[in-house]
Amino acid sequence: DRAVSDDLKPLTAEEVIEAANKTGKQMAKIILRFISKLD
């Protein structure tokens, strides 16, 4: 329960940008892996 409520706390702009960068990089890796599997 603690972890969930901590995740729901409002983020600062910097935290949002940092999270977006991390997820963006993860998505890029997943997409690249998927594309390389198609080849």
N, C-alpha and C positions, 0 to 999 in steps of 0.2 A: 504493500500500500504506500509506503514511504517513497519508494522510487517513482511511482506513478505521479504522486502529487508534486514531487520535485520536478518532473519533466513538464508538468503543466504550468509551472511558474513562468511569468512573462519574461521573454528574452530581450536582451539589449540588442541594438542594431548590429553590433560587432559579433555577438553570438549567432545571430541569424545568418549573417554573411559567412561566418566560419562554418556553420552547419551546412549551408548551401554549397560552399566550396567542397566540403568533404563528400557530401552526397553526389555532387556533380562529378567528382573524380571517380567515385565508386561506380556510378552509372556509366561513365566513359569506359572504365575497365571492363564492365560486364558487356557493354555493346561491342567493344573491340574483340573480346573473347568469343562472343556470339558470331561476329562477322568472320573471324578466323576459322571457326568451326565450319561455316558454310563453304569456305574455300577448301 
